[in-house]
Amino acid sequence: MATLNVIRRWALRDQMSIREISRRTGLARNTIKKHLRSEENELKYPRWVSSSKLDPYAEKLATWLGIEATKSRKQRRTLRQIHTMLAHVLLKVVLEQPSHVRHFKLILLIKDEILRNTSIDTVQLLLFP
C-alpha cells in the first residue's frame, strides 16, 4: 500500500515524471502507468508456493505432533525421537520402490547415517555389481 501511495503522490502532487518514479522505485515504467490508471489501493503479488520433501508426510507429522501436544511434558517425545520415527517411515517407503532405485536410496541412507553418527567427514562407498 505504501508503494502505491508514494507513486501516486510523486505523480500527482509532486508532478514527477513516470521515468523518474521508475528510477526511484525500481519498477518498470509500464507498471507505474498501470498503477496510476488503476483504482486499486494496494499492490497484489502472487504468493510463492513451493513444495517440501516433507509434503507427502505432512498429515502424519501433524497427527504425531497433535498427539504429542496433548501429553504431559515428561511424556512427550523429543524432536530427535520424532525424527527417528519419520526415518523408519521413509525407510519403509524406500523398500517398496523398484530394486535399482531402492538399492541406490538405501546406500544414500546408510551413508547419511554413517556421517551423522561418526566424526568422519567423508565416506566413500565402494559398489560392486
C-alpha positions as CSV (number, residue, x, y, z in Angstrom):
1,M,0.0,0.0,0.0
2,A,2.8,2.4,0.8
3,T,4.4,1.9,-2.6
4,L,1.3,2.7,-4.4
5,N,0.6,5.8,-2.3
6,V,4.1,7.0,-2.9
7,I,3.8,6.5,-6.6
8,R,0.5,8.4,-6.7
9,R,1.9,11.3,-4.5
10,W,5.0,11.7,-6.7
11,A,3.0,11.7,-9.9
12,L,0.0,13.8,-8.9
13,R,1.2,16.2,-6.2
14,D,4.9,16.5,-6.9
15,Q,4.4,16.3,-10.7
16,M,7.3,13.9,-11.0
17,S,7.7,12.2,-14.4
18,I,7.0,8.5,-14.8
19,R,10.6,7.9,-15.8
20,E,11.9,9.5,-12.6
21,I,9.4,7.5,-10.5
22,S,10.6,4.3,-12.3
23,R,14.2,5.2,-11.4
24,R,13.4,5.8,-7.8
25,T,11.2,2.7,-7.2
26,G,12.9,0.2,-9.5
27,L,9.6,-0.6,-11.1
28,A,9.1,-0.6,-14.9
29,R,7.5,2.5,-16.5
30,N,4.6,0.3,-17.8
31,T,4.0,-0.9,-14.2
32,I,4.0,2.7,-12.9
33,K,1.4,3.7,-15.7
34,K,-0.7,0.7,-14.9
35,H,-0.8,1.6,-11.2
36,L,-1.6,5.2,-11.8
37,R,-4.5,4.2,-14.1
38,S,-5.9,1.6,-11.7
39,E,-8.3,2.2,-8.8
40,E,-6.5,-0.3,-6.6
41,N,-5.4,0.7,-3.1
42,E,-2.6,-1.8,-2.7
43,L,-0.3,-3.9,-4.9
44,K,-1.0,-7.6,-5.2
45,Y,1.7,-10.1,-5.9
46,P,1.2,-13.8,-6.5
47,R,2.0,-16.0,-3.5
48,W,5.1,-18.1,-3.9
49,V,4.2,-21.7,-3.3
50,S,7.0,-24.3,-3.1
51,S,6.9,-27.9,-2.3
52,S,8.8,-29.6,0.5
53,K,10.3,-33.0,0.9
54,L,8.0,-33.5,3.9
55,D,4.8,-32.7,2.0
56,P,3.9,-36.4,1.5
57,Y,4.3,-36.9,5.2
58,A,2.7,-33.6,6.4
59,E,-0.5,-35.3,7.6
60,K,1.4,-38.0,9.5
61,L,3.6,-35.4,11.1
62,A,0.6,-33.2,12.1
63,T,-1.0,-36.2,13.7
64,W,2.1,-37.1,15.6
65,L,2.6,-33.5,16.8
66,G,-1.0,-33.2,17.8
67,I,-0.7,-36.4,19.9
68,E,2.5,-35.1,21.5
69,A,0.9,-31.8,22.3
70,T,-1.7,-33.5,24.4
71,K,0.8,-35.4,26.5
72,S,2.4,-34.0,29.7
73,R,5.9,-32.5,29.4
74,K,7.7,-35.5,30.8
75,Q,6.0,-38.0,28.4
76,R,6.5,-36.1,25.2
77,R,8.9,-37.4,22.6
78,T,11.8,-35.2,21.7
79,L,12.3,-33.9,18.1
80,R,15.1,-36.5,17.8
81,Q,12.7,-39.3,18.6
82,I,10.1,-38.0,16.1
83,H,12.9,-37.7,13.5
84,T,13.8,-41.3,14.1
85,M,10.2,-42.4,13.7
86,L,10.0,-40.5,10.4
87,A,13.2,-42.1,9.2
88,H,11.7,-45.5,9.8
89,V,8.7,-44.5,7.8
90,L,10.9,-43.2,5.0
91,L,12.9,-46.4,5.0
92,K,9.7,-48.4,4.5
93,V,8.8,-46.2,1.6
94,V,12.3,-46.8,0.1
95,L,11.9,-50.5,0.5
96,E,8.7,-50.5,-1.5
97,Q,10.3,-49.0,-4.6
98,P,11.8,-50.9,-7.6
99,S,15.1,-52.7,-6.7
100,H,17.6,-50.4,-8.6
101,V,16.1,-47.3,-7.1
102,R,15.8,-49.0,-3.7
103,H,19.4,-50.0,-3.6
104,F,20.6,-46.6,-4.5
105,K,18.5,-44.9,-1.9
106,L,19.4,-47.4,0.7
107,I,23.1,-46.7,0.0
108,L,22.5,-43.0,0.4
109,L,20.6,-43.5,3.7
110,I,23.4,-45.7,5.0
111,K,26.0,-43.1,4.0
112,D,24.0,-40.3,5.7
113,E,23.6,-42.4,8.9
114,I,27.3,-43.1,9.0
115,L,28.1,-39.4,8.6
116,R,25.6,-38.4,11.2
117,N,26.7,-41.0,13.8
118,T,30.5,-40.7,13.5
119,S,33.1,-37.9,13.4
120,I,34.2,-38.9,9.9
121,D,33.9,-36.0,7.4
122,T,33.6,-38.0,4.2
123,V,32.5,-41.5,3.4
124,Q,33.3,-43.4,0.2
125,L,31.2,-46.4,-0.6
126,L,32.5,-49.0,-3.0
127,L,29.8,-50.5,-5.0
128,F,30.2,-53.9,-6.6
129,P,27.7,-55.4,-9.0
